[in-house]
Amino acid sequence: MKNKLPVFAGFALFAAATALLSPATARTWTNAQGKSIEAELVSLKGESGSETAVLKTANGQTFDVPLASLSAEDQAYAKEQAAATPAKAEESAGEPSVFKKLLDGKLVAVDGKRVDKYEMASEPEYYAFYFSASWCGPCKEFTPSLVSFYNENPGAKKAFEVILVSRDSSEEAMEDYMKEDKMPWPGIKFRNIERMDEVNRYAGNGIPCLVLVDRQGNVVSDSYVNGDYRGPTAVMREMEALAAKKNKVTEAVP
């Protein structure tokens, strides 16, 4: 489960949670107050100058920690690891996915004038879960931008799949929304959404909410950071940057 705590409270909990635990892939992280913990870096998200490090303890809990609150050495390490994200994604492409079986047979997509069942030809490296609804004004304003980004950015389509997680009150409303806004991505079948806890756990306090995760469910970018809403556009921009990095890595391979 993802936790969003103030940095001081977060480090206090880290100390208690990791006193007897030292995961093999973890390292020691130190904050400005000199408190140290053992945790693994999951991802670095946010715009330059306001990044957040997502750290995971040995018991599986993840915490969002402002990068600026960490030591200079830790900040440099996190940025170095983030720059290598595309390469790491290639290495982990063969790892078991927590979403492949979960979504199998439970997706629909616009097919002409109707919405029909949908099967992914291949699994993406990342999933961008889009929590949205037809009755939501800000959602209706943002969706066209996401549609344009998806259609015009071939690098993104190689790396990500956007999945609509509807917050409409009926299947008809959800499908009309998909058709009217010409969504080129699939959505979770309306009747399956409520029971899909593995996806709903990424929902924020409001919509529109766009959350980018890898195949193992680790959050790469979120519309909410430390409980504060920064919106889906920031996530979309980070998806674009990550896709660009992936393209560079792909082009460099003979």
N, C-alpha and C positions, 0 to 999 in steps of 0.2 A: 504494500500500500504506500502511496506517495504521501509524504508529510511536508507541510509548508509551515516552518516555524521561524520566529525571530532568531537571528544567528546566535545570540547568547544562550537562549533556551535550548537551541538545537545542539550546541556543543556540550551543554550540561547533560543532555540526554545521551549524546554520543558516548561520553565518558562512562556512563552507567551501563550502556548497552554493550560496550566493547571491552569492558574490564577483563573479562575472561575469554574473549574471542579475538582471534587474529587471523583473518582469512589470508590464504596464500597469495592472492592477487592484490591484497590491500597494501596501502602505504600509510605512513604517518602524515597527518595534516595538522597544521598549527595555525591558530587564529591570532589576531592582534594582541589578545590578552595572554598569549603564551600557553593556552590550553591545547593539548595534543590528543588526537584520536586516531584510530585505525579504521580506514574505510577505503572502498574502491570507487574510482571515478567512473560514473556511468555516462555522463555527457556534460557538455558545456553549452548553455543556451542563453539567448538574449542578445541584444545589440551591443556592439563594441562600446565599452565604457560602463556598461550596466549588466555584465554577464552574471549568470548564476551557475554555480557548479552543483551538479546532482551527484550526491555521494551515497553509496550503499554500504551498510554494515554487514557483518557476517550473518546476522539473523534475518537478512532479506529486506529490512526497512530502508527506504530511500529518503533523503532529506535535501531540500533546496537551500544552498548556502551562498550568499552574495560573494562573488569572487574577490571583491575589494576587501573583504574582511579577513582573507587568508594572507599568509606570509608571502613575500615577494617570490620566494622559491616555489611555493605551491602554485601561485598564479602563473608563473612561467611554465611549470609542468603541465597544468591544466590546458593552457593555450597550445602547447606543443602537441599534446594528445588529441585535442580537438582538430588540429590541422591535419592529423593523420586519419580522421574518421572514415573517409572513403575507402582507404586501404584496409582498415579494420573491418569494414562492412564486407569487403570481398572475402576476407579470411573467414568470417563467421557465416557466410552465405549458406554453408552446408549444415549449420546447427539447427536443431528442431525448432519449429515455429509454434508459438502459442496460439496463433490465429488461423493457420491453414485449415485444420479440422473444424475449428469453431465456426468459421464462415462458410465452409463447404455446404452448398445447397441452400444457403440462407441469404443469398444476394439477388437483387433485381436491378434492372437497368432499363433506360428508355430504348425502345426498339420501334422506330418509326413513330406511330401515333399512340402506341401503348407501352406499358411497362411490363416486362416479362422477366423470367428467371435468367440469371447471369452466372457464368462460370469464368473465373480468371484463367487465362491461357497459361500463365506462369505466376509464381508468387513474387511480389515486389520485395525490395530490400526494406522498405519503410511503408508504414500505413499512416495516412493522415485522416484521422477520424473527425468528421465535420458535424458537430451538433448544431442543428438549425431547424427552422420551422417556417411555414408559409405565412403565419400570422405575425411574425417578428419583423418589424420595420428595418432595424439594422441588418438583419440577415438578408433581407431582400436587396439592401443596398450593397452588401459585400459580395453576395453570390456571383453576380456578373463578373466581378474582378477575378474571382477564383476560376470561373469558367474560362475566361480569356487566358489566364496564366496556364491553366491545364492544356488548353488547345494550342497555345503558341510556344510552349517551352518543351521541346522534345527531350531535353535532358531530364526534366522532371518526370516525364512519363516513363523513362527507363528505370528510374529509381523509386518512384512513389506510386501508390494508388490511393486516391481519395475515396473515402467511404462515408456516405451520408448516414448519420444516426438521427433519424427524424424525431422531433419533439412536437409534431402535429398530433392531434387527438384522434385522427382516423386514417385508415389506409388510403381512402380516396383523396384526402387533403395532401397526404405525402406524395402520392403519385402525380397529382395535378401540379404540385410544386416542382417535381422533377421534370415534368414535360414542359411546363410554361417557361422555366428558366434554362431549358435545354442542357441539363446536367449531363456531361459526358462520362461521369463516373457512376459506379454502382451504389446502391444503398442497401442497408440491412432490411430484410422483409419486415413489414410492420408488426406482424404477430410474434416475431422473434426478438424484437428490441428489448422489451421489458425484462426478459429472462437472461439477457446477455450481460451478466455482471462483469465479465472480463473486459468488456468495452465500456460499459456505463461508469466504471470506476474512474475513467479519465474525464468525465463531464465536470465542468466548473459550476459556479453558482448561477451563471446566466449564459445566454446565447446572443450572437454567434460565438461558438467556441471551436477552435481548430487545434488539434493536438497531434503532433508527429511522434510516432514511436517506431522502434525497430522491431524485428521479428520476435525478439524475446520479450517485448513489452516494455522496454526501457524508454522513458520519455526523452526525446531529443529536443523538442521545442513545444511550448505550451502557451495558450492565450492568457493563462494566469501564472504569475510569478510571485511567490510568497503571499498568495492570497489577493494580490493586486491585479486588476484586469488591464492588460495591455492590448488586447484585441487580436483578431485573426490575421490582420494584415502583416504584423510583425512575424508571425509564424510562416506565412506565405513567402515573405522575403528571405527568411532563413532557409526555406525549402529551395528557393531559387539559387541561393549561394551554395548550398550543399550539392545541388545538381550540377552546378558549374564546376565544383571541385571534382565530382565524379567524372565529368566529361574529360577533364585534364588528365586524370589518372588513366582513363580508358584510352585516350589518344597517345599516352606515353608508352603503352604496352605494345610491343612489336606484333 
